[in-house]
């Protein structure tokens, strides 16, 4: 061996993380809560849906359906869904038809 080369061993252990692994779904208490928030958004309100208890792909699909229902934009952040504007009543009716127990929370 020359002085410029190093021998490297790999045991596939240690700090190697599996990138394809999904984060675990947070445990829900059975109630979906819909908040209205304006903090940090320049005074504009968003409806935030928390506690769905769905996996990430299911949450993404639910966000898409809610955006279409409300006719507005939105996003999914981890397991929460944010819909632009105050659409809490529409969202509540939609989720109750899907079989969720819904509570309106916040101001």
Secondary structure, 3 states (H helix, E strand, C coil): CCCCCCCCCCCCCCCCCCCCCCCCCCCCCCEEEEEEECCCCCCCCEEEEECCCCCHHHHHHHHHHHHHHHCCCEEEECCEEEEECCCHHHHHHHHHHCCCEEEECCC
